[in-house]
């Protein structure tokens, strides 16, 4: 099982990097809100894929969070509670990166995306706390950064 846990921890590490990227952008003077939303979607996707990998399920090669959720729900039906948050993040996987259907998320969209990604992370932490025990750089604790951003933007 330790190989599966380590693989899951690697997915979690990548997801946390996405959240750190989102948080760092949210804390800057000029914020690319589309980039923040993209990284939040990516984090949620990687958290879900970590759950599947640890459970010996090959994650779909897809950015479709609802498709990934269906696989997760086969193992853990209570994951259904994430559906609304994942639906919110869904358009930020691919569509947001290209100018085809021009849409630029607002600051509110970016903050909602960050909150949705945080809920997915919290779900995984509750389900598999062992995936969050890996020794990492202190800079990766995105909750501290996010709290700092909230304080900075909401004095």
N, C-alpha and C positions, 0 to 999 in steps of 0.2 A: 504493500500500500504506500510505502514512503516515496516510491517513484511517481505515483499518481499525485501525491500531495505536493511533491516538488514541482511537477508540471503545473498543477493548479496555482502554486505560489508564483510561478513565472508569469502566468496569465494575469494574476492579481497585480504583480509588480508593474506590468505593462499598463494595466488599467489605471493604477495609481499615478503613473507618469502622465497619462492623458488628463487626469483630474488636476494634477499639478500644473500642466500646461494651461488648462482652462482657468485655474485660479490665478496663475501669474498674469494671464491676459486680462482677467477681470480687475486686477489690481493696477493695471497700467493706465496712463493718461489717455492714450488712444487705444480703444478696445475693438479688435476685430470680432464682433459678436458672432459672425458666421463660423469663425474658427473655434470660438468657445463652444458653440452648439455642436460642432463636429466632434470635438474631443470628448464632450459629455456623452454623445452617442457611442463613440468608440469605447469609452470606459464601461458603459453599461453592457455593451456587446461582449467585452472581454471578461467581465465579471460572470456573466451567464455561461460563457464558454468554459471558464474555470470550473464551474459547478459540473458541467457535463464531462469534462476531462477526468476529474477526480472520480466520477462515477462510471468510468470506462465507456463513455459514449463519445463517438467522434463528432465534434461540433460541425454543423453544416457550414459549407463554404459559402456564406451568405452574410450580408449586413442586415437582413430582415429580422429585426428584434422579435417580432411576433412569431415568426417561424422557429427561432431559437427557443422562445418561451414555450412553444408547444412541446418541444423535446424535453425541456426542463420539467414541465407539468406532468409528463408521464412518470417522472420519478418523485416529484414533490408537488402535488396538486395545489397547495397553498401559495405557490409561486404566482398563481393567477392574480393575486393581489397587486402584482407589478404591472399588469396590462396597461392601465391608463398612463403610467409614467413611461412605459416603453413606446406606447403609441405617440406620445408627445415627442419623443426622441427620434422616431422612425424617419421623418423626412431629412434629418440632418446627416444621414449616412452618405448619400450620394448626391441627391438633388441640390443640396446647399453649396456644393463645391463647384458647380458649373453655372454659367449665366443663362442657360436655356430658358428656364422659367424664372425670370429675375425676381428674387426675393431676398431681402436682407433682414435678418432677425434684429429685433430691438434689444435694448438692454434687459427689458423685462423677459423677453424670450430666452435670452442667455441665462438669466438667473433662474428661470423655471427649469431650463435644461439642466443646470448645475444641481438644482434640488432633486430633480428626477434621478440623476445619476447617483446622488448621495443615497437615495432610498434603495436603489439596486445594490449599492455597496453594503448598506446596513443589513439588507436581507441576507446577503451572502455571509457577512460577518456573523450573523446569528446562526445561520445554517452550518457554516464551516469555519469556526474561529481559527482552526489550525492553519488556514491559508494566510492568515494575517500575522503569524508568529515569526516569519522570516526576518532576519536582521537586515535592515535597509538603512540607507542614508536618512538622517533626521529630516532632511528637506522634503522627503516624500510624504510626510504626514499632512495631507492636504486640508484636513479639518482645521489645523492651526492657521494655515494660510487663508482659508475661506473665512474664518472668524475675523482675522485681521482685515480682510477686504470689507466685510460687512461693517466693521467699526469705522474704517476709513471712509466709506461711501455713505454711511448713515450716522453722522456724528450726533 
